Amino acid sequence: MKPPIGRSRTRSISVFASVVIPMTLLGASLVASSASGQQNIYAEGDESKLIAVLRSADAPLYDKVMACKTLAVIGTKAAVEPLANLLNDENLSHYARFGLEPIPDPAVDEALRGALNRIQGRLLIGVIDSIGNRRDREAVPQLRSLLGHSDPAVVEAAAISLGRIASPEAAEALLQSLSDAKAATRERAALGALVAAERLLKEGSSAKAIALYDALAKADIPAHLQGAGLRGAILARGAEGLPLLTEQLGAECQVAFATALRAARELSPAGDLTNILLAQLRRLPPDRQAKLISVLADRADRRALPAVIESLSSSEIEVRLAAVRAMRQLGDASVVPTLVKVATGEEPMVRETALQVLRSLPGEQVDQAIVELLTAEDLPTRLLAMDLAGARYINRAVPALERALSSADPAVRQAALRALGRTVRLGDLSILTRRLTQRTSAEERAALEEALRAACPRIPEREDCAAHLAEVLGQVPAETKPTVLTLLGLVGGPTALAAVTKSAYDPQESVQDAATQVLGDWIGTEAGPELLKLAKSDIADRFRVRALRGYIRIARQFDMSEEERLTMCREALAAATRDAERRLVAEVLGRIPRKEALAELARLMDQPTLREDAAQVAVALSEKLVDREPSAVAAAMEKVLKSTGNADLQARAKNLLRRASR
């Protein structure tokens, strides 16, 4: 029985038509030639007409290409001879093979074998490739002879095609070539042998595949190919390959050792591999121990955990590092004390790695193990546990952290505060906020404020959080209010906005200062109306200016309709008392592609101190509007010409005026 053909015949014509045709073949003249009347035959599927195109001496190249591609779908034995005649054509050989390969007739194989004797170079390589795709066993003798060809590319193509065929004769040819006198031939035969072995293994011929892999592992070929053979030899044997793997783990050759490690990663978890690896671990030098520990970790067999923990006592830092990293895959709550010990008393690199593993080790039991260390007598352990509780956002740690706030040690109190910033929820927030009224050191106050800045934006119940902070705002002294106002700004929302706005009118200047600063930086357009009211109020000038600038910032930065932005600009101009703010508004007007914005800029040009700035923006805006609003642009440019002495600006304005007047 003939092996299955390499390329499926179920593809549609549209799929084949998507194949990229080199542009050198499809220049403008060739594409135009497709209008010759031939193109309809592709849709009709008339094989005889397509064959006639191939035989024609006058048919355009494009039509012949399309005929080859269509015959790949509908071609029969009748199409074989005309397609085969094109195999030695420099322009059409590729497309002829494309048409031939899917045709399920032995005549194709005969034609391809015949072509081996009459073509050379890249066309020969293509035919060899097609023979391999069709897995033509009768071509094995010819392919075998080509293994001695003078062109290395031909040798490689022949070897790989023999590998695809993977018959006993093909495998034997490759095996013999692995001992060829020429190194280049051996290397290329190895490539084919790898292909053959993989195919044989997939087809269930494991014994034949193993024979090829074993030969590759022993052949005089480059190390990476030897390694590929050795890997295959181990994996193809399954559990029976463990002795071979064990042998390579102890080999002096680095390639053999690395190959064994790779195979160990890929072997099924079944069997006694973990015990074998552990037995080898104790015999290996430190650099290999580290690599083997990494393999044990990747296999995620927790039976390896005791040996990995034992490796932490190694005198070699690379082994200790590998052991710590392995805890990420192998560890659970039981390794927390061990890792904490490493993280509080090792070399910096090992210590930081242990800390990273502790932060990422999954599981609630790990969280509980860390909570239990919050009461450890050893101070470094307690401090590290607090850091971990915060890094892992462990809410159950809050009671222990709250108790730590009563410690006599400032370092403990500060660490507890920082951890609480990441662990408290809404119901626990008062643990932090009530300390705002207490007198503490500058360092502890800084830690408290850092904790609150971490906690408040993290709490999902935004409005409830803001309500709590608003209540606290009414209880703390004036010097603490700026801190609470900043927190309200971080939380945002209607409740926070109302509390901050109210504070902007506070009789205490420091409170006004903080509140207007928070409002000026508010994230969201909802602060706009309040900022405008402040800008028009009778509060201190510097706060009114700050409020107006915050209002203009909202108009400039946030997404809104052109009409809304224009309205805000008009309101800002009405409230502005200084040219500095009017210039800011002019810049925002330049972002509004409306004739109304241009009119506002024209009015600003009436003010001597703003003429140049307004004219500059008006010209830039007009360059966007001239085709849509010529009348408005013409009027504005007339004013620019009267307002500016800038030669470049005048030239641009004159050009716009000419365009608007057409």
Sequence and secondary structure as in RCSB ss.txt:
>XXXX:A:sequence
MKPPIGRSRTRSISVFASVVIPMTLLGASLVASSASGQQNIYAEGDESKLIAVLRSADAPLYDKVMACKTLAVIG
TKAAVEPLANLLNDENLSHYARFGLEPIPDPAVDEALRGALNRIQGRLLIGVIDSIGNRRDREAVPQLRSLLGHS
DPAVVEAAAISLGRIASPEAAEALLQSLSDAKAATRERAALGALVAAERLLKEGSSAKAIALYDALAKADIPAHL
QGAGLRGAILARGAEGLPLLTEQLGAECQVAFATALRAARELSPAGDLTNILLAQLRRLPPDRQAKLISVLADRA
DRRALPAVIESLSSSEIEVRLAAVRAMRQLGDASVVPTLVKVATGEEPMVRETALQVLRSLPGEQVDQAIVELLT
AEDLPTRLLAMDLAGARYINRAVPALERALSSADPAVRQAALRALGRTVRLGDLSILTRRLTQRTSAEERAALEE
ALRAACPRIPEREDCAAHLAEVLGQVPAETKPTVLTLLGLVGGPTALAAVTKSAYDPQESVQDAATQVLGDWIGT
EAGPELLKLAKSDIADRFRVRALRGYIRIARQFDMSEEERLTMCREALAAATRDAERRLVAEVLGRIPRKEALAE
LARLMDQPTLREDAAQVAVALSEKLVDREPSAVAAAMEKVLKSTGNADLQARAKNLLRRASR
>XXXX:A:secstr
     SS S   HHHHHTS   TTTS HHHHHHTTTTTTHHHHHT HHHHHHHHH SSS HHHHHHHHHHHHHH 
 HHHHHHHHTTTT TTTHHHHHHHHTT  SHHHHHHHHHHTTT  HHHHHHHHHHHHHHT GGGHHHHHHHTT S
 HHHHHHHHHHHHHH  HHHHHHHHHHTT S HHHHHHHHHHHHHHHHHHHHTT HHHHHHHHHHHHHSSS HHH
HHHHHHHHHHHHGGGGHHHHHHHHT S HHHHHHHHHHHHHS S SSHHHHHHHHHTTS HHHHHHHHHHHHHHT
 GGGHHHHHHGGG S HHHHHHHHHHHHHH  GGGHHHHHHHHHHS HHHHHHHHHHHHH   HHHHHHHHHGGG
 SSHHHHHHHHHHHHHTT GGGHHHHHHHTT S HHHHHHHHHHHHHH  GGGTHHHHGGGGS   HHHHHHHHH
HHHHHGGG S HHHHHHHHHHHHTTS TTTHHHHHHHHHHH SHHHHHHHHHHTT SSHHHHHHHHHHHHT SSG
GGHHHHHHHHHSSS HHHHHHHHHHHHHHHHHS   HHHHHHHHHHHHHH  SHHHHHHHHHHHTT  SHHHHHH
HHHHTTSGGGHHHHHHHHHHHHHHHTTT HHHHHHHHHHHHHH   HHHHHHHHHHHHHHH 
